[in-house]
């Protein structure tokens, strides 16, 4: 719409500018016509001395025409400058409005993220504090004591996971990867990531199926960081897949790239959220209606790490309730050299 308005504005400006030349053409024709009429009229009289004034009449007509043209042209130029300035102001206003909306959305996303962080940190702390008070009570049974220790240990692991995710996010987003020098066999790294997620998948009742079609293919990478990216994508699939669901992970070679796909039959991604799925501080669930825990930083961390490895990650989904597919592409070592 802005492009259409701009073209219309330019069209009106050009028409106003060229109008002065149209006026000059008309005045020139009038001057020539008036001079010819004067000459013919003067020549009709017996005394033809009036015809000698024909050049003077013509010059007067030219001068008047040029004067009118100059005035019209000046007005047209002023109008054109005003229209250009108005258009520039309109473009600046629209740009400012878009920037303001984007800033407001970013601030709102950060506020929601801080609310999520506060909730996720507070929940295990409250559980730890509560079970700790029970341990201090006199006369508790051995069974209650063991349950309290188990619950405290479980919530400490949750707390540790949240803190590690925040530290990973801060580290990756601020410093990036200092050096990527070592060739890493991606097949082994993929198997290691599968193994790291298999326990949580089993505990949730999610079937994790892996298929590795790689041999000795290598990528130049930071193995620890790249494994973190793979684990984050796999964990995200397990997290949003209900009990009894399936997550399929596949690694293969294609056109000089190593590709890793993770497909699930879970809750899927809403179409309106799909373009923002890798954005930091953004989650498809609202803080007030969240059904899944976590900070929602895993995919943002994974996208950043993969991009720093000269690769890319893409998300696909047919909509809510229809599962999702993530495809990671990494250039092989030979393609980098």
TISE-972352 format. One line per 8 residues: their letters; for each residue y, x, z of C-alpha. Coordinates in Angstrom, 3 decimals, decimal comma. Example, Ala and Ser with C-alpha at 12.3 -4.5 7.8 and 13.67 -1.06 7.14 Angstrom:
TISE-972352
AS> -4,500/12,300/7,800; -1,060/13,670/7,140
***
This chain:
TISE-972352
XXXXXXXX> 0,000/0,000/0,000; 2,376/2,858/0,827; 1,665/4,442/-2,575; 2,434/1,145/-4,339; 5,698/0,742/-2,420; 6,605/4,334/-3,282; 6,012/3,772/-7,010; 8,079/0,556/-6,957
XXXXXXXX> 10,869/2,347/-5,102; 10,860/5,186/-7,626; 10,893/2,674/-10,491; 13,939/0,872/-9,122; 15,698/4,195/-8,541; 15,058/5,372/-12,120; 16,255/2,050/-13,557; 19,474/2,268/-11,555
XXXXXXXX> 20,011/5,859/-12,679; 19,405/5,153/-16,395; 21,595/2,057/-16,326; 24,722/4,229/-16,592; 23,456/5,696/-19,895; 22,825/2,208/-21,212; 26,436/1,340/-20,327; 27,639/4,481/-22,162
XXXXXXXX> 25,640/3,528/-25,283; 27,075/0,006/-25,286; 30,636/1,289/-24,785; 30,171/3,811/-27,621; 29,078/1,037/-29,978; 32,014/-1,121/-28,903; 34,444/1,783/-29,443; 33,102/2,499/-32,924
XXXXXXXX> 33,122/-1,174/-33,804; 36,673/-1,677/-32,487; 37,879/1,399/-34,384; 36,376/0,131/-37,643; 37,917/-3,310/-37,146; 41,320/-1,753/-36,422; 41,078/0,440/-39,531; 40,091/-2,426/-41,818
XXXXXXXX> 42,804/-4,659/-40,382; 45,477/-1,982/-40,732; 44,402/-1,159/-44,309; 44,772/-4,815/-45,326; 48,539/-4,635/-44,935; 50,745/-3,269/-47,745; 52,162/-0,711/-45,380; 49,093/1,381/-44,518
XXXXXXXX> 50,893/3,503/-41,947; 48,964/1,667/-39,201; 45,718/3,135/-40,490; 46,953/6,591/-39,489; 46,626/5,541/-35,857; 42,880/4,958/-36,258; 41,888/8,366/-34,733; 44,181/7,687/-31,795
XXXXXXXX> 42,568/4,297/-31,241; 39,142/5,909/-31,467; 40,077/8,625/-28,941; 41,464/6,027/-26,545; 38,198/4,087/-26,832; 36,185/7,232/-26,190; 38,281/8,125/-23,141; 37,950/4,624/-21,687
XXXXXXXX> 34,196/4,674/-22,360; 33,774/8,040/-20,673; 35,837/6,893/-17,689; 33,711/3,776/-17,240; 30,530/5,830/-17,745; 31,621/8,361/-15,091; 32,268/5,596/-12,575; 28,972/3,852/-13,365
XXXXXXXX> 27,024/7,116/-13,301; 28,504/8,093/-9,943; 27,561/4,735/-8,454; 24,044/5,037/-9,908; 23,607/8,504/-8,432; 24,819/7,299/-5,034; 22,407/4,359/-5,206; 19,550/6,646/-6,191
XXXXXXXX> 20,284/9,031/-3,307; 20,425/6,093/-0,889; 17,102/4,729/-2,141; 15,463/8,159/-1,863; 16,760/8,570/1,669; 15,554/5,102/2,604; 12,111/5,903/1,201; 11,958/9,202/3,096
XXXXXXXX> 12,932/7,459/6,322; 10,270/4,841/5,740; 7,611/7,505/5,145; 8,687/9,366/8,288; 8,589/6,142/10,298; 5,079/5,286/9,069; 3,905/8,836/9,791; 5,399/8,680/13,288
XXXXXXXX> 3,725/5,336/13,931; 0,334/6,667/12,810; 0,758/9,751/14,992; 1,741/7,612/17,967; -1,276/5,340/17,514; -3,591/8,366/17,227; -2,056/9,918/20,368; -2,442/6,655/22,276
XXXXXXXX> -6,089/6,388/21,209; -6,728/10,005/22,222; -5,102/9,455/25,623; -7,093/6,268/26,148; -10,307/8,090/25,218; -9,497/10,871/27,691; -8,779/8,336/30,446; -12,106/6,636/29,776
XXXXXXXX> -13,834/10,015/29,749; -12,318/10,937/33,121; -13,467/7,598/34,514; -17,000/8,319/33,245; -16,967/11,850/34,701; -15,789/10,486/38,056; -18,536/7,861/38,060; -21,290/10,236/36,954
XXXXXXXX> -20,329/12,839/39,571; -19,850/10,294/42,337; -23,157/8,449/41,885; -25,550/11,337/42,752; -23,189/12,527/45,490; -23,337/9,137/47,175; -27,132/9,133/46,935; -27,348/12,648/48,386
XXXXXXXX> -24,998/11,757/51,227; -26,914/8,566/52,004; -30,346/10,199/52,102; -28,890/13,095/54,081; -27,743/10,640/56,777; -31,246/9,164/56,875; -32,732/12,647/57,405; -30,476/13,123/60,438
XXXXXXXX> -31,728/9,932/62,054; -34,185/10,321/64,922; -37,667/8,904/64,711; -38,001/8,604/60,929; -41,509/8,626/59,561; -42,989/11,479/57,569; -43,125/9,231/54,492; -39,411/8,430/54,778
XXXXXXXX> -38,648/12,120/55,267; -40,558/13,074/52,102; -38,862/10,278/50,123; -35,425/11,427/51,287; -36,136/15,041/50,276; -37,430/13,875/46,882; -34,361/11,691/46,242; -31,961/14,454/47,278
XXXXXXXX> -33,733/16,906/44,968; -33,636/14,421/42,092; -29,911/13,739/42,495; -29,152/17,447/42,860; -30,792/18,008/39,466; -28,700/15,197/37,983; -25,555/16,721/39,476; -26,486/20,163/38,181
XXXXXXXX> -27,081/18,760/34,693; -23,653/17,101/34,640; -21,903/20,283/35,775; -23,804/22,382/33,222; -22,819/19,952/30,464; -19,144/20,216/31,456; -19,339/24,018/31,568; -21,069/24,140/28,162
XXXXXXXX> -18,443/21,853/26,692; -15,584/23,960/28,082; -17,199/27,201/26,941; -18,024/26,084/23,405; -14,743/24,244/22,771; -12,454/26,963/24,132; -14,095/30,272/23,243; -16,554/29,330/20,523
XXXXXXXX> -19,121/31,942/19,576; -17,925/35,490/20,078; -20,588/37,058/17,870; -23,374/35,733/15,666; -25,309/38,797/14,647; -29,031/38,365/15,230; -31,425/36,776/12,744; -33,396/34,072/14,554
XXXXXXXX> -36,588/32,416/13,313; -35,490/28,796/13,218; -39,045/27,383/13,327; -39,699/28,912/16,725; -36,317/27,799/18,001; -37,007/24,242/16,846; -40,384/24,222/18,625; -38,705/25,491/21,779
XXXXXXXX> -36,119/22,681/21,657; -38,893/20,101/21,155; -40,717/21,477/24,171; -37,559/21,289/26,297; -37,103/17,580/25,533; -40,760/16,533/25,585; -40,894/16,110/29,362; -37,966/13,673/29,517
XXXXXXXX> -39,397/11,775/26,521; -42,783/11,462/28,254; -41,194/10,295/31,516; -39,264/7,594/29,668; -42,262/6,457/27,640; -40,837/7,561/24,301; -43,170/9,062/21,697; -41,806/12,360/20,387
XXXXXXXX> -43,321/13,375/17,037; -42,457/16,758/15,502; -43,221/18,220/12,099; -42,283/21,828/11,354; -42,603/22,919/7,728; -41,143/26,376/8,213; -42,580/29,856/8,206; -40,464/32,943/8,801
XXXXXXXX> -37,141/31,447/7,685; -34,253/32,864/9,711; -30,601/32,079/10,343; -27,930/34,388/11,717; -27,203/32,826/15,053; -26,722/32,847/18,764; -30,207/31,621/19,700; -29,205/30,222/23,089
XXXXXXXX> -26,310/28,190/21,708; -28,226/26,959/18,677; -31,086/25,812/20,893; -28,545/23,956/23,031; -27,301/22,116/19,930; -30,840/21,118/18,918; -31,708/20,025/22,461; -28,532/17,925/22,646
XXXXXXXX> -29,345/16,066/19,420; -32,958/15,489/20,485; -31,929/14,403/23,988; -29,407/11,974/22,529; -32,177/10,363/20,438; -34,483/10,059/23,462; -31,649/8,686/25,588; -30,879/5,806/23,225
XXXXXXXX> -34,518/4,987/22,377; -36,114/2,336/24,617; -39,490/2,680/26,306; -42,241/2,420/23,718; -39,969/3,717/20,949; -40,431/6,753/18,741; -38,338/9,821/17,961; -39,352/11,831/14,893
XXXXXXXX> -38,140/15,418/14,521; -38,687/17,364/11,319; -37,676/20,878/10,214; -37,970/22,036/6,613; -36,398/24,214/3,919; -34,263/22,817/1,092; -31,964/24,488/-1,458; -31,254/27,612/0,586
XXXXXXXX> -30,746/25,662/3,796; -32,901/24,979/6,807; -32,684/21,283/7,639; -33,606/19,584/10,882; -33,737/15,784/10,985; -34,009/13,670/14,132; -34,778/9,996/13,551; -35,140/7,314/16,231
XXXXXXXX> -35,710/3,556/16,354; -33,316/3,050/19,252; -30,039/1,213/19,762; -28,387/2,588/16,607; -24,693/3,232/16,000; -22,117/0,475/15,295; -20,543/0,921/11,820; -17,020/1,084/13,252
XXXXXXXX> -18,023/3,935/15,588; -20,050/5,996/13,095; -17,040/8,074/11,825; -16,242/9,073/15,441; -19,765/9,776/16,704; -19,095/13,540/17,023; -15,604/13,194/18,530; -15,095/14,510/22,023
XXXXXXXX> -14,207/11,957/24,732; -15,495/9,122/22,497; -18,450/6,865/23,310; -19,676/3,707/21,612; -20,099/2,020/24,995; -17,113/0,940/27,060; -16,964/2,347/30,616; -17,259/-1,154/32,076
XXXXXXXX> -20,392/-2,055/30,077; -22,272/1,244/29,922; -26,063/0,998/29,999; -26,773/4,724/29,531; -25,728/7,540/31,815; -24,313/10,937/30,918; -20,910/12,211/29,870; -21,345/11,691/26,128
XXXXXXXX> -20,461/15,317/25,301; -23,809/16,360/23,848; -23,107/15,509/20,213; -19,582/16,978/20,344; -21,042/20,247/21,668; -23,802/20,219/19,038; -21,346/19,577/16,184; -19,088/22,421/17,332
XXXXXXXX> -21,967/24,913/17,654; -23,463/24,007/14,274; -20,077/24,259/12,571; -19,604/27,730/14,087; -22,937/28,663/12,469; -21,500/27,672/9,043; -23,667/24,562/9,085; -23,054/20,856/9,305
XXXXXXXX> -24,476/17,806/11,060; -24,420/14,268/9,695; -25,206/10,911/11,298; -26,638/7,824/9,624; -27,304/4,356/11,006; -27,730/0,882/9,579; -26,008/-0,604/12,619; -26,624/-1,658/16,205
XXXXXXXX> -30,300/-2,012/17,092; -31,472/-0,312/13,875; -31,905/3,268/15,036; -30,145/6,401/13,850; -30,809/9,587/11,930; -29,135/12,973/12,462; -29,444/15,731/9,850; -28,608/19,346/10,677
XXXXXXXX> -28,158/21,828/7,810; -28,008/25,580/8,445; -27,715/28,312/5,787; -30,645/30,695/5,813; -30,107/34,412/6,377; -30,424/35,286/2,674; -27,725/32,700/1,839; -25,352/34,301/4,339
X> -25,720/37,857/3,089
***
